[in-house]
Every structure is written in C-alpha cells, then in structure tokens.
Amino acid sequence: MTKRILTRRRFIASVSAGSVAAIAGSVPVLGKTGNDAGRLAILGGIPAIPPKKWPDWPYVDQKMIDAMIRTTKSGIWSRIQSETGSVPTFEKEFAALMGAKRCVTTGSGTQALSCCVEAMGIGAGDEVITSPYTDMGTISSILTSRALPVMADLDPASFQIDPADVERKITPATKAIMPVDMGGQPCNMARINAIAKKHKLRVIEDSCQGHLGEYQGKKLGTVGELGCFSFQTSKTIACGEGGAVIGNDEALMDRVFSVMMNGSHRIIGTKYRMTEFEAALLLSQLEGAKERFAIRNRNAAYLTSKLRKFPGLVPQKLYPGTTSGSYYLYMMAYKKEYFNNADRSKFLKALAAEGIELSPYIAKGLHREPWTEFILKQPVYTKMFPPERLKRFRDQLHLPVCDRVCDEMAMIWASGPLLGTLADMDDIVNAIMKVYENRDKLNSI
Ligand SMILES: *Cc1c(COP(=O)(O)O)cnc(C)c1O
C-alpha cells in the first residue's frame, strides 16, 4: 500500500490540481481491489494518507525548560523585582526584532489591545471600527473602555476587513480603526492608513496572529500607529498567556506602560503585567521562532502553488506588499459548487476520514453574538449614544460577506502542521483531491 501511496503522491505532485480535476477518471487506483477504486475512506475505502503525526504545538525544547528552572531558582518572578530581568529584556529584544522603538508586555493580547484603547483616551461615547471576523479579545478591548465597537464587513477573498466599508462606517464619534491581520497575513493596511489619515483617526493594529509577518518592508504591528501581539499557547510565539504592544511614539508608549501598571497614579489602568516566567519562556524561543516562521512560509507558498488552478478550495488572497505571512492559520474558502453542492460539513468529514483535518474556524461573525443586544441595554451606552445611533448600530449588524466567509472557511491550525515537510503538504493536497474526485458521493454520507 505504501508503494501505491507514494506513486500517487508523485503523480499529484507532478501535475497541477486543475489537471487532476480534468483527468479525474484516470487517477491511479488506491485500495485493495478494483471495486475499491479510490473509494472514500468514510465509505469504507482506504485513507488517502497514512496516519499522520504533525509537529507538536506548542513547541518545547530544552532551552525553554532550562529557562523555567533558572527563573524558578532566581526568585525573580515579577518584573518589578529587577530592571534587568526577563520581562524588560524581552521587551528590548522584541522591539528590536520588530523594528519598533518600544515594546510593553502584558498578560494577554486582549490586555495589549485594551492598553492601547485606554492610552489613546478612547472611552464612553467614542466609536472604534473593527472586524467581526476575529477573536473576541479584539471587541472586548473596546468594550472594557465602554467605547462602541462598530464592525465593518470583510473582503470576500482575503477574509480581511474591507477598507471601503470601514470608510462608510465612520461617524463624527469615530476615534480609531482597529484592523486585524487575519490568519497572520497583512490586511489592506495601505488603504486603512490612508483612510485614517484622511479622517484623522488613530490606528491600533491587531497583529495578535501576525508575529514576524512583513508588509511593504515593515513587520506587522509596526504598520499602524500601535501594534498588538498575543503569546497565547496556540500562537506562533507562545508562553501560555501573554501579550505585547509595540510602537514608535515615546509619549504614547509611556501611557501604554502606565495603563499596564495600574495607571501609575496618572491615568486609568489596571494590572496587566507579564510575569518573569512568561518572558523567560518567550526569550528562549525567539531565535527558533524565526526558523519556524521561514518553514511555515515555505510550506504555505508550496500549498498555495499546488492549489493555484483548483477552484474548489481557494487559499486566502494576499495583498500586494505582502512579503511574508505569519501563518498562524492557513485559510481557504470551500466552494461547494465544485463539490457537487455538498455542504462544507460533509466535505470536512470525508477529508478527516482520509487523514486531513481542516477546521471551519469561528462558526459565526462576532456581529451575531449576544453581546450586541447586551450593550444596547447598558445605561453607559444608552446615556452616551443617541437612540438613532444605537438603532443604526443594530441595523449595521448585517454583514453578508462575513457570514459567507464563516460558511465557506476551511483552514489549518498552522502553528504546528505548517512546520511539516513538503511531503506532508503533498499529503494535504492528495487527500483534498481524493475527496474532489469522489464529489459525486459526498451527498450520500
Ligand atoms: C488571539 C487573538 C487575540 C487575543 O489574544 P489573547 O492573548 O488570547 O487575549 C486578539 N485578536 C486576535 C486576532 C487574536 O487571534
């Protein structure tokens, strides 16, 4: 069987996905008997690929373990115990790596975003425009300052916030745009920055998925005014829970620092400090993170080249100026019209049985979650916004492109899997093509 799988792998690897589709009837036979000819595993056939062990995530090595032991023994566990401890050292190194003047670490990406909103003096009565297709942390960082998160619809091909809709949603109360580098790939920052400049708005770049990604020669997180990162376990640089703000405006970064330190007697803030353990874990993985980032980019480019002519599963569109992505997620849109109109759930089930698990990611956009109705009843919102504004807020929760993206998404949690080999990437394509070849059976599963 191994020999047959290899034969098939070479076969697929040697032709484009489009031509596999064109000659689907003549694909080499998989399986034990002629009757099993490439039969879907979910219908009793043999899986397209052998059981796979993807590279583990989070990544752990001896250097990281040593750093934990060293920190424990040192008794320096909080950043306030030492000005040369792991937290301040990591802040210096991360800023240098990102090409930013300053870095302030926090306890999470959400806290990093929150610090920016507070440091910019954005609060009750103000509006911030952001994406509905993101982690709830993006929205909650606006809500905790009692500002109004206004959601713009997406671009259908990049799954990123649509600048044209951002511009339509600007009101006199809009203070900032919080664009998200979704999947770890740059959103259309050129347009977002131009719109911000025109309307005199602040830009908080949510790069919580975008570690080390590059856009127009700049690291993600330095393209807007302030950039935020998350080091939560699943992210491509990780310490369990952690976050960081980076920026070049010294006075603004001083305010971010104060917010993180209980407000430092001069501004409203709470305690958002990163621990020495978290910073030590991050410091000990920075070097390796660069290598892993390069491997993910190589594999993503390879996967995208294999799927280039295949209309059934369309990789995330990248904007001009994207030098590299972070590939926290490798995102694709499932086009059911090319799969005999089978629901995405059937495709994902059939593909999982072949040995490849893709995720639908978030089930619905954040504009469809109950927090919207909750805030509309809160006195702080009803007092700070006229009823017409809140009615329009509710009316604007109609975001059809985001709904479609949610329905079509089929993506890889890429932190670990995209560290695999090119042969692993071929396996992903092979499994997809086998399901495609059997698309006439999908509706019977
Ligand atoms: C992970 C994430 C956050 C929140 O970060 P936490 O560290 O989990 O608080 C915010 N925005 C995006 C886009 C994220 O992926």
Ligand as a Chemical Component Dictionary entry (heavy atoms), coordinates in Angstrom:
data_LIG
# 
_chem_comp.id                   LIG 
_chem_comp.type                 NON-POLYMER 
_chem_comp.pdbx_formal_charge   0 
_chem_comp.three_letter_code    LIG 
# 
loop_
_chem_comp_atom.comp_id 
_chem_comp_atom.atom_id 
_chem_comp_atom.alt_atom_id 
_chem_comp_atom.type_symbol 
_chem_comp_atom.charge 
_chem_comp_atom.model_Cartn_x 
_chem_comp_atom.model_Cartn_y 
_chem_comp_atom.model_Cartn_z 
_chem_comp_atom.pdbx_ordinal 
LIG C1 C1 C 0 -5.568 35.619 19.989 1  
LIG C2 C2 C 0 -6.149 36.882 19.474 2  
LIG C3 C3 C 0 -6.498 37.955 20.307 3  
LIG C4 C4 C 0 -6.471 37.888 21.790 4  
LIG O1 O1 O 0 -5.273 37.492 22.335 5  
LIG P1 P1 P 0 -5.263 36.768 23.767 6  
LIG O2 O2 O 0 -3.840 36.642 24.104 7  
LIG O3 O3 O 0 -5.965 35.461 23.600 8  
LIG O4 O4 O 0 -6.002 37.671 24.703 9  
LIG C5 C5 C 0 -6.943 39.114 19.716 10 
LIG N1 N1 N 0 -7.063 39.227 18.391 11 
LIG C6 C6 C 0 -6.762 38.223 17.559 12 
LIG C7 C7 C 0 -6.883 38.420 16.096 13 
LIG C8 C8 C 0 -6.313 37.007 18.072 14 
LIG O5 O5 O 0 -6.053 35.992 17.245 15 
# 
loop_
_chem_comp_bond.comp_id 
_chem_comp_bond.atom_id_1 
_chem_comp_bond.atom_id_2 
_chem_comp_bond.value_order 
_chem_comp_bond.pdbx_ordinal 
LIG C1 C2 SING 1  
LIG C2 C3 SING 2  
LIG C2 C8 DOUB 3  
LIG C3 C4 SING 4  
LIG C3 C5 DOUB 5  
LIG C4 O1 SING 6  
LIG O1 P1 SING 7  
LIG P1 O2 DOUB 8  
LIG P1 O3 SING 9  
LIG P1 O4 SING 10 
LIG C5 N1 SING 11 
LIG N1 C6 DOUB 12 
LIG C6 C7 SING 13 
LIG C6 C8 SING 14 
LIG C8 O5 SING 15 
# 
